[in-house]
């Protein structure tokens, strides 16, 4: 399978332990498991471990992409604002002999930890196999193409590429998103009308191609 480019908050949330730790912030999804292994036993890991699987965008300034700062009321100096406690790569508020800053880029600026992007909006679709009448409910990212939706579905049907994907009877262009294929996200309208989204989940229909070369 091709690695996913976008992730849903639910997909990030399952990586919520010290041995498998993901976080999202400012639209990025990062795997901090190697960082935890490198600093294992360090008390500065605690704020990160406590937020495993969560979005921590509120830790950062969206303009500077750096940790939030504030002016210390006692010293009038600009310092990092870490209400949950100082964490790895954040310098101490005062000079200390045990502070080592030769780690290079701080983890929040290090692209080595990035595994993808957090979707701006998720949506639910029903994938119906017209050959077997099997139906699967999928949570997908609004930015994903139909090809990428197919990658999500392949875990339920290894021969997904052997089908023609259609919506409303029209064949879908696999390189375009659902919205670009004329399948609008109507969650806003449903909420406005106070209708249950679960009762109006759009359906993608899979029609089997009688061609073994595509399997």
Secondary structure per residue as TSV (DSSP state, phi and psi in degrees):
chain	resnum	aa	ss	phi	psi
A	1	X	-	360.0	143.4
A	2	X	-	-73.2	133.6
A	3	X	-	-57.4	142.7
A	4	X	-	-70.3	142.8
A	5	X	S	-91.6	-32.5
A	6	X	E	-119.9	148.7
A	7	X	E	-129.4	148.4
A	8	X	-	-88.1	158.3
A	9	X	H	-56.7	-34.5
A	10	X	H	-64.3	-37.3
A	11	X	H	-68.6	-35.4
A	12	X	H	-69.6	-38.1
A	13	X	H	-65.0	-22.5
A	14	X	T	-76.9	-13.9
A	15	X	-	-95.3	72.6
A	16	X	E	-123.8	31.7
A	17	X	E	-129.7	165.7
A	18	X	T	-64.1	-26.5
A	19	X	T	-88.7	-6.7
A	20	X	E	-155.7	86.6
A	21	X	E	-120.9	113.6
A	22	X	E	-115.7	150.4
A	23	X	E	-139.5	161.6
A	24	X	E	-124.6	147.1
A	25	X	E	-163.5	140.2
A	26	X	T	50.5	37.5
A	27	X	T	85.9	-4.1
A	28	X	E	-102.4	152.3
A	29	X	E	-116.1	125.5
A	30	X	E	-123.8	139.4
A	31	X	E	-97.2	105.2
A	32	X	-	-96.2	13.1
A	33	X	H	-56.9	-44.2
A	34	X	H	-62.2	-34.9
A	35	X	H	-64.9	-42.8
A	36	X	H	-63.1	-40.5
A	37	X	H	-65.4	-39.0
A	38	X	H	-66.7	-37.9
A	39	X	T	-108.1	20.6
A	40	X	T	-52.5	132.5
A	41	X	T	93.3	-12.5
A	42	X	-	-80.1	129.7
A	43	X	G	-63.5	-21.0
A	44	X	G	-70.3	-8.8
A	45	X	G	-79.3	-19.4
A	46	X	H	-56.1	-47.0
A	47	X	H	-60.5	-34.4
A	48	X	H	-71.1	-46.0
A	49	X	H	-63.7	-37.2
A	50	X	H	-63.8	-25.0
A	51	X	T	-106.6	18.4
A	52	X	T	-57.5	132.3
A	53	X	T	81.5	5.3
A	54	X	S	-114.5	170.5
A	55	X	B	-92.1	128.2
A	56	X	-	-118.3	30.9
A	57	X	G	-58.4	-28.8
A	58	X	G	-69.0	-6.9
A	59	X	G	-80.9	-14.3
A	60	X	B	-124.0	155.4
A	61	X	-	-87.3	118.6
A	62	X	T	-63.7	-19.9
A	63	X	T	-82.8	-47.7
A	64	X	T	-88.5	-16.2
A	65	X	-	63.2	19.5
A	66	X	S	-115.2	170.8
A	67	X	B	-62.2	142.7
A	68	X	-	-58.5	148.8
A	69	X	E	-124.1	164.4
A	70	X	E	-150.7	165.7
A	71	X	E	-94.4	119.8
A	72	X	-	-64.9	124.3
A	73	X	T	-66.9	-19.9
A	74	X	T	-88.4	-48.0
A	75	X	T	-97.7	-13.7
A	76	X	-	63.2	20.6
A	77	X	-	-98.3	150.9
A	78	X	E	-79.9	125.9
A	79	X	E	-133.6	160.4
A	80	X	E	-66.4	140.7
A	81	X	-	-100.6	104.9
A	82	X	-	-130.7	76.9
A	83	X	T	-61.7	-23.9
A	84	X	T	-84.5	-1.9
A	85	X	-	112.5	150.1
A	86	X	-	-62.1	140.2
A	87	X	-	-125.7	176.5
A	88	X	T	-51.3	132.5
A	89	X	T	79.1	0.1
A	90	X	-	-90.0	123.4
A	91	X	-	-67.6	155.2
A	92	X	-	-66.7	156.4
A	93	X	S	-66.2	-24.5
A	94	X	S	-128.6	156.2
A	95	X	-	-57.3	135.3
A	96	X	-	-140.2	145.2
A	97	X	T	-74.3	-18.8
A	98	X	T	-95.9	9.3
A	99	X	-	-91.1	119.7
A	100	X	-	-111.1	116.6
A	101	X	-	-109.8	27.0
A	102	X	-	-94.7	24.3
A	103	X	S	-80.9	-4.7
A	104	X	-	85.7	-133.4
A	105	X	S	-73.5	139.4
A	106	X	-	-65.3	154.1
A	107	X	G	-58.9	-31.1
A	108	X	G	-74.8	-8.7
A	109	X	G	-113.4	2.7
A	110	X	-	-94.4	113.6
A	111	X	G	-68.2	-13.5
A	112	X	G	-63.3	-25.1
A	113	X	G	-88.9	-10.9
A	114	X	E	-75.1	131.6
A	115	X	E	-116.4	-9.1
A	116	X	E	165.3	-164.0
A	117	X	E	-118.7	150.8
A	118	X	E	-86.4	130.2
A	119	X	-	-62.8	146.1
A	120	X	S	-77.3	-23.3
A	121	X	-	-159.3	130.8
A	122	X	E	-97.5	159.3
A	123	X	E	-146.7	152.8
A	124	X	E	-103.4	138.3
A	125	X	E	-135.3	152.3
A	126	X	E	-101.3	129.2
A	127	X	E	-107.3	116.6
A	128	X	E	-111.7	120.7
A	129	X	E	-84.2	106.9
A	130	X	T	-71.0	-15.4
A	131	X	T	-77.6	-42.2
A	132	X	T	-109.0	-7.7
A	133	X	-	66.8	14.5
A	134	X	-	-79.2	144.5
A	135	X	E	-129.1	137.7
A	136	X	E	-131.4	131.3
A	137	X	E	-92.1	125.9
A	138	X	E	-123.3	138.8
A	139	X	E	-97.3	120.8
A	140	X	E	-123.7	168.8
A	141	X	E	-94.5	138.0
A	142	X	T	-63.6	-23.1
A	143	X	T	-82.8	-10.8
A	144	X	-	-78.2	145.5
A	145	X	B	-79.3	168.9
A	146	X	H	-63.3	-33.9
A	147	X	H	-56.8	-41.9
A	148	X	H	-73.6	-33.0
A	149	X	H	-63.1	-40.3
A	150	X	H	-60.0	-38.3
A	151	X	H	-61.4	-33.4
A	152	X	H	-71.6	-34.8
A	153	X	H	-80.1	-20.7
A	154	X	T	-62.9	-20.7
A	155	X	T	-68.2	-21.8
A	156	X	T	-96.4	-21.6
A	157	X	-	-149.5	102.2
A	158	X	T	-63.3	-18.5
A	159	X	T	-104.0	30.0
A	160	X	G	-58.6	-30.6
A	161	X	G	-70.9	-12.2
A	162	X	G	-88.7	15.9
A	163	X	E	-123.1	153.9
A	164	X	E	-94.6	127.9
A	165	X	E	-91.6	128.7
A	166	X	E	-133.5	154.3
A	167	X	E	-137.5	124.7
A	168	X	T	61.3	28.4
A	169	X	T	86.7	-10.3
A	170	X	E	-98.7	139.4
A	171	X	E	-69.7	136.0
A	172	X	-	-87.1	145.4
A	173	X	-	-87.0	115.7
A	174	X	T	-65.3	-25.3
A	175	X	T	-86.4	1.9
A	176	X	S	-109.7	159.7
A	177	X	B	-74.3	170.8
A	178	X	T	-61.9	-43.3
A	179	X	T	-63.2	-40.8
A	180	X	T	-67.7	-20.9
A	181	X	T	-89.6	10.9
A	182	X	T	84.4	22.0
A	183	X	-	-113.6	82.5
A	184	X	-	-68.0	153.7
A	185	X	-	-86.7	110.1
A	186	X	-	-102.1	16.9
A	187	X	H	-57.4	-41.2
A	188	X	H	-61.2	-44.8
A	189	X	H	-66.7	-37.6
A	190	X	H	-66.3	-39.9
A	191	X	H	-65.0	-40.2
A	192	X	H	-63.2	-37.6
A	193	X	T	-87.5	0.7
A	194	X	T	57.2	43.5
A	195	X	-	-104.2	146.1
A	196	X	-	-72.1	117.3
A	197	X	G	-60.6	-32.8
A	198	X	G	-62.8	-23.6
A	199	X	G	-87.2	-9.4
A	200	X	G	-129.2	41.7
A	201	X	-	-78.3	121.5
A	202	X	-	-63.9	151.8
A	203	X	E	-115.5	135.2
A	204	X	E	-103.0	127.9
A	205	X	E	-104.9	131.1
A	206	X	E	-103.5	124.1
A	207	X	E	-111.7	122.5
A	208	X	E	-66.2	133.6
A	209	X	-	-91.7	121.5
A	210	X	S	-79.9	64.4
A	211	X	-	-147.0	104.9
A	212	X	G	-65.8	-16.4
A	213	X	G	-70.4	-16.7
A	214	X	G	-91.6	-3.5
A	215	X	-	-89.0	360.0
